């Protein structure tokens, strides 16, 4: 095999609650809704200059590739800088410098008024509304969301390519144990080193500005910033007991063990995880 088996993600302009529930939410099938955010005040208001001029003095945490590398920056920030400086950086360079899980509810609460919460599901969180930023060429490496939430991810500015795989494909992605991460490069797959890729089945989609991607709970996702940009994610808790318990386990047991072992012996711990992943 020379390429991954990837299907297109369905795209619709709008969809009603019943169709969404029956065709996508219940069967855990991804979907792009092109006009879900069309009426949001944010769609016109949230320009790069808006963030620089109105909120540029906010200090923000930024991250690079060291976030997923063993050592002192593992699962941690690279540095803290003003938002205006960061926006200028991402709009003018192609560094892999990202900002993610920036909760506007707690950091810039007035921005929440610029979002109209969709009625497709009833339990979208109004306390955890995350923004993600990246330079052109930035990559968010393959992972699934640790709390097992459903996500509605809207590209507010800039185009990005997204790769998606169901949760059960973790073995074919050679998941690192005690993490929600895979170190497989799905853009340039190495079938010899990672033989599970021969059996991998998933989706690929280019998300245009203004479009919303529904990412079902547990789905693996890999983002590539085709252009400098940013997005916002609305989240819905897992509705099943199995999903809830797995989310709690990931947060309260799995991740703390991984972080502790990275402190105790970062290189040996990472090497062991990599060895176990290659055995899958």
JOVENRA-V764618 format. One record per residue. RES is the residue in one letter. OMEGA is omega in degrees with one decimal (* if undefined). D_FIRST is the distance of its C-alpha to the first C-alpha in whole Angstrom. Layout:
res=RES omega=OMEGA d_first=D_FIRST
res=RES omega=OMEGA d_first=D_FIRST
//
This chain:
res=X omega=-178.8 d_first=0
res=X omega=179.2 d_first=4
res=X omega=-180.0 d_first=6
res=X omega=176.8 d_first=8
res=X omega=-174.0 d_first=9
res=X omega=177.6 d_first=13
res=X omega=175.9 d_first=16
res=X omega=174.5 d_first=19
res=X omega=177.0 d_first=22
res=X omega=174.7 d_first=25
res=X omega=176.4 d_first=28
res=X omega=176.0 d_first=32
res=X omega=175.2 d_first=35
res=X omega=-178.7 d_first=37
res=X omega=179.5 d_first=37
res=X omega=-173.1 d_first=39
res=X omega=-177.2 d_first=39
res=X omega=179.3 d_first=39
res=X omega=179.3 d_first=36
res=X omega=-179.2 d_first=34
res=X omega=-174.6 d_first=35
res=X omega=-171.0 d_first=34
res=X omega=-172.8 d_first=31
res=X omega=-174.3 d_first=30
res=X omega=-178.3 d_first=32
res=X omega=179.2 d_first=32
res=X omega=179.3 d_first=29
res=X omega=-178.6 d_first=27
res=X omega=-176.9 d_first=25
res=X omega=-177.8 d_first=25
res=X omega=169.9 d_first=27
res=X omega=176.9 d_first=28
res=X omega=-168.9 d_first=32
res=X omega=-172.3 d_first=33
res=X omega=-177.7 d_first=37
res=X omega=-176.3 d_first=37
res=X omega=-174.9 d_first=39
res=X omega=-176.2 d_first=40
res=X omega=-179.7 d_first=44
res=X omega=170.8 d_first=44
res=X omega=-179.5 d_first=46
res=X omega=-173.8 d_first=43
res=X omega=177.0 d_first=41
res=X omega=-172.0 d_first=44
res=X omega=-170.2 d_first=46
res=X omega=176.2 d_first=43
res=X omega=175.4 d_first=43
res=X omega=179.2 d_first=42
res=X omega=177.9 d_first=46
res=X omega=-179.6 d_first=47
res=X omega=-179.9 d_first=45
res=X omega=-172.8 d_first=47
res=X omega=-175.4 d_first=50
res=X omega=-174.6 d_first=51
res=X omega=-174.3 d_first=49
res=X omega=-179.1 d_first=48
res=X omega=178.1 d_first=50
res=X omega=176.0 d_first=48
res=X omega=-175.8 d_first=47
res=X omega=176.8 d_first=43
res=X omega=178.6 d_first=40
res=X omega=-170.5 d_first=37
res=X omega=172.7 d_first=34
res=X omega=-175.6 d_first=32
res=X omega=-178.6 d_first=29
res=X omega=178.6 d_first=31
res=X omega=-177.4 d_first=31
res=X omega=179.3 d_first=28
res=X omega=179.4 d_first=29
res=X omega=177.7 d_first=31
res=X omega=-169.3 d_first=35
res=X omega=-179.6 d_first=38
res=X omega=-177.4 d_first=36
res=X omega=-179.5 d_first=33
res=X omega=-179.1 d_first=34
res=X omega=-177.3 d_first=36
res=X omega=171.1 d_first=38
res=X omega=-179.7 d_first=38
res=X omega=176.4 d_first=41
res=X omega=-178.0 d_first=43
res=X omega=175.5 d_first=44
res=X omega=-179.5 d_first=46
res=X omega=179.5 d_first=44
res=X omega=177.9 d_first=46
res=X omega=-179.5 d_first=44
res=X omega=179.3 d_first=41
res=X omega=177.6 d_first=41
res=X omega=-179.5 d_first=42
res=X omega=-175.4 d_first=39
res=X omega=-179.3 d_first=36
res=X omega=-174.5 d_first=38
res=X omega=-178.8 d_first=38
res=X omega=177.3 d_first=35
res=X omega=175.2 d_first=32
res=X omega=173.3 d_first=32
res=X omega=-177.6 d_first=30
res=X omega=-172.0 d_first=33
res=X omega=174.7 d_first=33
res=X omega=-175.1 d_first=35
res=X omega=-177.4 d_first=34
res=X omega=177.5 d_first=36
res=X omega=-172.7 d_first=39
res=X omega=-177.1 d_first=41
res=X omega=178.1 d_first=43
res=X omega=-179.3 d_first=46
res=X omega=-174.5 d_first=47
res=X omega=179.2 d_first=47
res=X omega=-169.7 d_first=48
res=X omega=-179.3 d_first=49
res=X omega=178.6 d_first=50
res=X omega=-179.9 d_first=47
res=X omega=-180.0 d_first=46
res=X omega=179.9 d_first=49
res=X omega=-179.2 d_first=46
res=X omega=173.3 d_first=44
res=X omega=-175.2 d_first=44
res=X omega=-179.5 d_first=43
res=X omega=-178.7 d_first=41
res=X omega=-178.4 d_first=42
res=X omega=174.3 d_first=39
res=X omega=-169.2 d_first=40
res=X omega=-167.7 d_first=43
res=X omega=175.1 d_first=42
res=X omega=-178.5 d_first=40
res=X omega=175.0 d_first=42
res=X omega=179.2 d_first=44
res=X omega=-179.3 d_first=44
res=X omega=-179.0 d_first=41
res=X omega=-167.3 d_first=40
res=X omega=171.8 d_first=37
res=X omega=-178.5 d_first=37
res=X omega=-178.4 d_first=34
res=X omega=176.0 d_first=34
res=X omega=173.9 d_first=32
res=X omega=171.5 d_first=32
res=X omega=-179.1 d_first=30
res=X omega=177.3 d_first=26
res=X omega=-178.4 d_first=27
res=X omega=168.5 d_first=24
res=X omega=-170.5 d_first=25
res=X omega=-174.9 d_first=22
res=X omega=179.0 d_first=21
res=X omega=166.8 d_first=23
res=X omega=-177.2 d_first=25
res=X omega=-168.0 d_first=29
res=X omega=-177.6 d_first=31
res=X omega=176.5 d_first=34
res=X omega=177.8 d_first=31
res=X omega=165.4 d_first=33
res=X omega=-174.5 d_first=32
res=X omega=169.9 d_first=32
res=X omega=-170.6 d_first=33
res=X omega=-176.7 d_first=31
res=X omega=175.6 d_first=33
res=X omega=-178.3 d_first=32
res=X omega=-177.5 d_first=36
res=X omega=178.1 d_first=35
res=X omega=-177.4 d_first=32
res=X omega=178.0 d_first=29
res=X omega=175.7 d_first=26
res=X omega=-176.8 d_first=22
res=X omega=173.0 d_first=21
res=X omega=-174.4 d_first=18
res=X omega=179.4 d_first=19
res=X omega=178.1 d_first=18
res=X omega=-175.9 d_first=20
res=X omega=-175.4 d_first=22
res=X omega=177.5 d_first=21
res=X omega=-179.0 d_first=17
res=X omega=-179.7 d_first=19
res=X omega=178.7 d_first=18
res=X omega=175.0 d_first=14
res=X omega=179.2 d_first=15
res=X omega=-179.6 d_first=17
res=X omega=173.5 d_first=21
res=X omega=179.7 d_first=23
res=X omega=-179.1 d_first=26
res=X omega=176.5 d_first=29
res=X omega=171.3 d_first=28
res=X omega=-173.1 d_first=26
res=X omega=169.0 d_first=24
res=X omega=179.2 d_first=20
res=X omega=174.5 d_first=19
res=X omega=175.8 d_first=16
res=X omega=-176.0 d_first=15
res=X omega=175.1 d_first=13
res=X omega=179.6 d_first=14
res=X omega=-171.9 d_first=13
res=X omega=177.2 d_first=10
res=X omega=-174.3 d_first=10
res=X omega=179.7 d_first=8
res=X omega=-179.6 d_first=10
res=X omega=-177.3 d_first=13
res=X omega=-174.6 d_first=12
res=X omega=177.4 d_first=10
res=X omega=179.9 d_first=11
res=X omega=177.9 d_first=9
res=X omega=-177.2 d_first=7
res=X omega=-175.0 d_first=10
res=X omega=177.0 d_first=11
res=X omega=-178.5 d_first=13
res=X omega=-173.2 d_first=15
res=X omega=173.4 d_first=17
res=X omega=179.3 d_first=18
res=X omega=170.3 d_first=21
res=X omega=-177.2 d_first=23
res=X omega=-179.5 d_first=27
res=X omega=177.1 d_first=30
res=X omega=-179.5 d_first=33
res=X omega=-179.4 d_first=35
res=X omega=-178.7 d_first=32
res=X omega=178.0 d_first=32
res=X omega=171.7 d_first=29
res=X omega=177.2 d_first=29
res=X omega=-179.1 d_first=27
res=X omega=-178.4 d_first=28
res=X omega=176.1 d_first=29
res=X omega=-178.0 d_first=26
res=X omega=171.2 d_first=24
res=X omega=177.8 d_first=21
res=X omega=-178.0 d_first=22
res=X omega=-176.3 d_first=21
res=X omega=173.4 d_first=23
res=X omega=178.8 d_first=23
res=X omega=175.5 d_first=26
res=X omega=178.1 d_first=26
res=X omega=172.4 d_first=30
res=X omega=-178.4 d_first=32
res=X omega=-179.8 d_first=33
res=X omega=-174.4 d_first=34
res=X omega=178.4 d_first=34
res=X omega=-179.0 d_first=36
res=X omega=170.0 d_first=35
res=X omega=-171.1 d_first=37
res=X omega=177.2 d_first=36
res=X omega=-179.9 d_first=37
res=X omega=175.9 d_first=37
res=X omega=-175.9 d_first=35
res=X omega=-176.3 d_first=37
res=X omega=177.1 d_first=36
res=X omega=179.5 d_first=38
res=X omega=179.2 d_first=35
res=X omega=178.8 d_first=33
res=X omega=-178.8 d_first=37
res=X omega=178.2 d_first=37
res=X omega=177.0 d_first=33
res=X omega=177.8 d_first=34
res=X omega=178.4 d_first=38
res=X omega=-179.5 d_first=36
res=X omega=-175.6 d_first=33
res=X omega=-169.6 d_first=36
res=X omega=-177.0 d_first=39
res=X omega=-173.7 d_first=37
res=X omega=-176.0 d_first=34
res=X omega=177.2 d_first=34
res=X omega=177.2 d_first=38
res=X omega=-179.5 d_first=36
res=X omega=-179.2 d_first=34
res=X omega=179.4 d_first=36
res=X omega=-179.1 d_first=39
res=X omega=176.1 d_first=36
res=X omega=176.9 d_first=35
res=X omega=-175.6 d_first=39
res=X omega=-176.1 d_first=40
res=X omega=-170.1 d_first=37
res=X omega=-175.3 d_first=34
res=X omega=179.6 d_first=32
res=X omega=179.5 d_first=33
res=X omega=178.8 d_first=32
res=X omega=179.5 d_first=29
res=X omega=178.2 d_first=28
res=X omega=178.8 d_first=28
res=X omega=-179.8 d_first=26
res=X omega=178.2 d_first=23
res=X omega=179.7 d_first=23
res=X omega=179.6 d_first=24
res=X omega=-179.4 d_first=21
res=X omega=177.7 d_first=18
res=X omega=-174.9 d_first=20
res=X omega=* d_first=19
//
